[in-house]
Amino acid sequence: SCSAEANVMLKRKLNQQKCNLEIGEPTKTSARQGSTSEFFDKPLWLKFYETEVKLNEALEKLNPPESTPFIYNPIVYASQLHCDYLRRYMDGPKKLVFVGMNPGPNGMAQTGIPFGNVRTVKLLMQLAGSVDQPPVVHPKRPVAGLDCRIEEPSGVRLWELFLRLAGSMQTFSQQCFVHNFCPLAFFGADGRNITPSEIRGAYKNQLGDLCLHTLEEQLKLLQPDVIVAVGEYVHSALKRSGYAKSNCVSVLRLPHPSPRSTNNTNWPEKAQAFLEEHNLIRFMRNEA
């Protein structure tokens, strides 16, 4: 697991990012708004990012199992790209939010963007920026950022389908947003990708509880009418969502696009049929 020194470095970096964002986004308060709390003057994306920073700080205090000695947090080391994604595509509440499980090794773990395979991030989202390194890197799981030459299959499947149906990222993002439930990627001593659903012991429940608590805050900010859980892990977690229960929100489950998932042949065709069946394409095309 990460050394104490690496954890200190990570915490220092989180605090520095918080300071940089606060400096870079001064509040614009008029005389009439002078008594308004500074929090309410911040753009939505920054409020959202602050919930992520708070989650990261809480996750640092947990003791992960020995079976996951390598833990990457791309929201920290790929914060430039991650924040650009939020800043550009979260300019207001969303009617439809897709929630994936956690960063894939060659997607968000490289780019800081959910399901963010490099080609989609560079060409379709038109985002660019540098990516730092996790405190401890497994030699079989290097982080190359936008220079990564291995495409994330889940990202290719999901984003290419969504953007083909929507027409463009600009249209898609008017009413829709894609997010991940857990910000961490886990790797075993052999470099194997370990998903949150595969983790055992008390840490698994602690991780799930913290991530769900943060997701609740994030949903209150985004105010979606429909939440689509990408995969069973997130769908199970959302059954405990107070936001979904209290706001009569539709919670649906879309099979995960990962080739590792069972019964996952022809995912794009099945996913499109799912979106049509639940009348969701109108949100993606900004026609709702």
C-alpha positions as CSV (number, residue, x, y, z in Angstrom):
1,S,0.0,0.0,0.0
2,C,1.0,3.6,-0.3
3,S,3.7,4.7,2.1
4,A,2.9,7.3,4.8
5,E,5.1,9.7,2.9
6,A,3.1,9.2,-0.3
7,N,-0.1,9.8,1.6
8,V,1.3,13.1,3.0
9,M,2.3,14.1,-0.5
10,L,-1.2,13.2,-1.8
11,K,-2.9,15.3,1.0
12,R,-0.6,18.2,0.3
13,K,-1.5,18.1,-3.4
14,L,-5.2,17.9,-2.6
15,N,-5.0,21.0,-0.4
16,Q,-2.9,22.8,-3.1
17,Q,-5.6,22.0,-5.7
18,K,-8.3,23.4,-3.4
19,C,-6.3,26.6,-3.0
20,N,-5.5,26.9,-6.7
21,L,-9.2,26.5,-7.6
22,E,-10.3,29.1,-5.0
23,I,-7.7,31.5,-6.3
24,G,-8.6,30.8,-9.9
25,E,-12.3,31.2,-9.5
26,P,-12.9,34.4,-7.5
27,T,-16.4,35.0,-6.4
28,K,-18.3,37.8,-8.1
29,T,-20.4,39.3,-5.5
30,S,-22.5,42.4,-6.2
31,A,-23.5,44.9,-3.4
32,R,-27.0,43.4,-3.6
33,Q,-25.6,39.9,-3.0
34,G,-23.1,41.0,-0.4
35,S,-24.7,38.9,2.4
36,T,-24.9,35.8,0.3
37,S,-22.6,32.9,1.3
38,E,-19.6,32.6,-0.8
39,F,-20.5,29.0,-1.5
40,F,-23.6,30.0,-3.5
41,D,-21.5,32.2,-5.8
42,K,-19.3,29.4,-7.0
43,P,-20.1,27.8,-10.4
44,L,-21.8,24.4,-10.3
45,W,-18.8,22.5,-11.5
46,L,-16.6,23.8,-8.7
47,K,-19.2,22.9,-6.1
48,F,-19.2,19.4,-7.6
49,Y,-15.4,19.2,-7.6
50,E,-15.3,20.2,-3.9
51,T,-17.5,17.2,-3.1
52,E,-14.9,15.1,-4.9
53,V,-12.0,16.6,-2.9
54,K,-13.9,16.0,0.3
55,L,-14.4,12.4,-0.7
56,N,-10.8,12.0,-1.5
57,E,-9.8,13.3,2.0
58,A,-12.2,10.8,3.6
59,L,-10.9,7.9,1.5
60,E,-7.4,8.6,2.5
61,K,-8.2,7.8,6.1
62,L,-9.4,4.3,5.3
63,N,-7.1,1.2,5.5
64,P,-7.3,-0.6,2.2
65,P,-6.8,-4.4,2.2
66,E,-3.4,-5.9,1.4
67,S,-5.0,-7.4,-1.8
68,T,-5.0,-3.9,-3.3
69,P,-1.5,-2.5,-2.8
70,F,-1.7,-0.1,-5.8
71,I,-4.4,2.5,-5.7
72,Y,-4.7,5.3,-8.3
73,N,-6.7,8.5,-7.8
74,P,-6.9,10.2,-11.2
75,I,-9.0,13.1,-9.8
76,V,-5.8,14.1,-8.0
77,Y,-3.0,13.4,-10.6
78,A,-5.2,14.1,-13.6
79,S,-6.9,17.1,-12.0
80,Q,-6.3,19.4,-14.9
81,L,-8.2,17.3,-17.4
82,H,-10.8,16.3,-14.9
83,C,-11.6,19.9,-14.0
84,D,-11.6,20.9,-17.6
85,Y,-14.2,18.1,-18.2
86,L,-16.3,19.4,-15.4
87,R,-15.9,23.1,-16.3
88,R,-16.8,22.5,-19.9
89,Y,-19.6,20.0,-19.6
90,M,-21.3,20.8,-16.3
91,D,-22.7,24.3,-16.8
92,G,-26.0,23.6,-15.1
93,P,-28.3,20.8,-13.7
94,K,-28.8,17.7,-15.8
95,K,-32.0,15.7,-16.5
96,L,-30.1,12.4,-17.1
97,V,-27.0,11.3,-15.3
98,F,-25.1,8.1,-16.1
99,V,-23.1,6.7,-13.1
100,G,-20.3,4.2,-13.8
101,M,-18.3,2.2,-11.2
102,N,-14.7,3.4,-11.0
103,P,-11.8,4.4,-13.3
104,G,-10.7,1.9,-15.9
105,P,-6.9,1.3,-16.3
106,N,-6.7,2.8,-19.8
107,G,-9.6,5.2,-19.5
108,M,-10.2,7.5,-16.5
109,A,-7.0,6.2,-14.8
110,Q,-5.1,7.9,-17.8
111,T,-7.3,10.9,-18.5
112,G,-9.3,11.7,-15.3
113,I,-12.5,11.5,-17.3
114,P,-15.2,8.8,-16.7
115,F,-14.9,6.1,-19.4
116,G,-12.4,8.5,-20.9
117,N,-10.5,6.6,-23.6
118,V,-7.9,8.8,-25.1
119,R,-9.3,9.1,-28.6
120,T,-12.7,10.3,-27.3
121,V,-11.1,12.8,-24.9
122,K,-8.8,14.3,-27.5
123,L,-11.0,14.2,-30.6
124,L,-14.6,14.3,-29.5
125,M,-14.4,16.2,-26.2
126,Q,-11.5,18.3,-27.5
127,L,-9.7,18.3,-24.2
128,A,-6.0,18.6,-23.7
129,G,-3.6,18.8,-20.8
130,S,-0.9,17.3,-18.8
131,V,-1.3,14.4,-16.4
132,D,1.0,13.7,-13.4
133,Q,1.7,10.4,-11.7
134,P,0.1,8.5,-8.8
135,P,2.3,8.3,-5.7
136,V,3.1,4.6,-6.3
137,V,2.9,3.1,-9.8
138,H,2.8,-0.6,-10.8
139,P,5.2,-1.3,-13.6
140,K,2.4,-3.1,-15.5
141,R,0.0,-0.1,-15.1
142,P,1.9,3.0,-16.3
143,V,0.2,6.3,-16.5
144,A,0.9,8.0,-19.8
145,G,-2.1,10.4,-19.9
146,L,-3.2,11.5,-23.4
147,D,-0.1,9.7,-24.8
148,C,-1.6,6.3,-23.7
149,R,-1.8,4.1,-26.8
150,I,-4.1,1.5,-25.4
151,E,-7.8,2.2,-25.8
152,E,-10.3,1.5,-22.9
153,P,-12.9,-0.8,-24.5
154,S,-15.6,0.4,-22.1
155,G,-14.9,4.0,-23.0
156,V,-14.9,3.3,-26.8
157,R,-18.2,1.5,-26.6
158,L,-20.0,3.9,-24.3
159,W,-18.9,7.3,-25.6
160,E,-19.0,6.3,-29.3
161,L,-22.6,5.1,-28.9
162,F,-23.7,8.2,-26.8
163,L,-22.1,10.7,-29.2
164,R,-23.4,8.9,-32.3
165,L,-26.9,9.2,-30.9
166,A,-26.5,12.7,-29.6
167,G,-24.6,14.1,-32.6
168,S,-21.9,15.9,-30.5
169,M,-20.6,16.3,-27.0
170,Q,-22.0,19.8,-26.9
171,T,-25.5,18.5,-27.6
172,F,-25.2,15.5,-25.2
173,S,-24.0,17.7,-22.3
174,Q,-26.9,20.1,-22.4
175,Q,-29.1,17.6,-20.4
176,C,-26.7,14.6,-19.7
177,F,-23.6,13.9,-17.7
178,V,-21.4,10.9,-17.1
179,H,-19.8,10.4,-13.7
180,N,-18.1,7.6,-11.7
181,F,-19.3,6.3,-8.3
182,C,-15.8,5.6,-7.0
183,P,-12.8,7.8,-7.9
184,L,-10.2,5.1,-7.2
185,A,-8.6,2.4,-9.4
186,F,-7.3,-0.7,-7.6
187,F,-4.5,-3.0,-8.8
188,G,-3.2,-6.2,-7.2
189,A,0.5,-7.0,-6.7
190,D,0.5,-8.7,-10.1
191,G,-1.1,-5.6,-11.7
192,R,-4.5,-7.1,-12.1
193,N,-7.4,-4.6,-12.2
194,I,-9.6,-5.1,-9.1
195,T,-13.0,-3.5,-9.2
196,P,-14.8,-2.2,-6.1
197,S,-17.2,-5.1,-6.4
198,E,-14.3,-7.6,-6.1
199,I,-12.8,-6.1,-2.9
200,R,-13.5,-8.0,0.3
201,G,-13.7,-7.1,4.0
202,A,-14.7,-4.0,5.9
203,Y,-13.0,-1.7,3.4
204,K,-15.5,-2.6,0.7
205,N,-18.4,-1.4,2.8
206,Q,-16.6,1.7,4.1
207,L,-15.7,2.6,0.5
208,G,-19.3,2.1,-0.7
209,D,-20.8,4.1,2.1
210,L,-18.5,7.1,1.6
211,C,-19.0,7.1,-2.2
212,L,-22.7,6.9,-1.8
213,H,-22.8,9.7,0.7
214,T,-20.8,11.9,-1.8
215,L,-23.0,10.8,-4.7
216,E,-26.1,12.0,-2.7
217,E,-24.5,15.5,-2.4
218,Q,-23.7,15.4,-6.1
219,L,-27.2,14.4,-7.2
220,K,-28.6,17.3,-5.2
221,L,-26.4,19.6,-7.2
222,L,-27.2,18.1,-10.6
223,Q,-31.0,17.4,-9.8
224,P,-31.5,14.6,-12.4
225,D,-34.9,13.2,-13.2
226,V,-33.3,9.9,-14.4
227,I,-30.2,8.1,-13.1
228,V,-28.8,5.3,-15.1
229,A,-26.5,3.0,-13.2
230,V,-23.9,1.5,-15.6
231,G,-23.5,-2.0,-14.2
232,E,-25.0,-3.9,-11.2
233,Y,-22.6,-2.6,-8.6
234,V,-23.8,1.0,-8.9
235,H,-27.4,-0.1,-9.3
236,S,-27.3,-2.0,-6.0
237,A,-25.7,1.0,-4.3
238,L,-28.4,3.4,-5.7
239,K,-31.1,1.2,-4.0
240,R,-30.0,3.0,-0.8
241,S,-30.1,6.5,-2.4
242,G,-32.2,8.9,-0.3
243,Y,-32.2,11.4,-3.2
244,A,-33.7,8.8,-5.6
245,K,-36.4,7.8,-3.1
246,S,-37.4,11.3,-2.0
247,N,-37.5,12.9,-5.4
248,C,-39.4,10.1,-7.3
249,V,-36.3,9.8,-9.6
250,S,-36.2,6.9,-12.1
251,V,-33.2,4.6,-11.4
252,L,-32.4,2.3,-14.3
253,R,-29.6,-0.2,-14.9
254,L,-27.6,-0.3,-18.1
255,P,-25.3,-3.3,-18.5
256,H,-21.7,-2.4,-18.1
257,P,-19.8,-2.1,-21.5
258,S,-16.7,-3.8,-20.2
259,P,-15.7,-7.0,-22.1
260,R,-15.2,-8.5,-18.6
261,S,-18.9,-8.4,-17.9
262,T,-20.9,-11.5,-18.6
263,N,-23.3,-11.8,-21.5
264,N,-21.9,-8.7,-23.0
265,T,-21.8,-9.4,-26.8
266,N,-23.3,-6.7,-29.0
267,W,-23.3,-4.2,-26.2
268,P,-23.8,-1.1,-28.4
269,E,-26.9,-2.6,-30.0
270,K,-28.3,-3.7,-26.6
271,A,-27.5,-0.4,-25.0
272,Q,-29.2,1.5,-27.8
273,A,-32.3,-0.7,-27.5
274,F,-32.3,0.1,-23.7
275,L,-32.1,3.8,-24.3
276,E,-34.9,3.7,-26.9
277,E,-37.1,1.5,-24.6
278,H,-36.8,4.0,-21.7
279,N,-37.2,7.1,-24.0
280,L,-33.8,8.5,-23.0
281,I,-32.4,9.5,-26.4
282,R,-34.5,12.7,-26.3
283,F,-32.3,13.9,-23.4
284,M,-29.1,13.0,-25.2
285,R,-30.3,15.0,-28.2
286,N,-31.4,17.9,-26.1
287,E,-35.0,17.5,-27.3
288,A,-36.7,16.8,-23.9
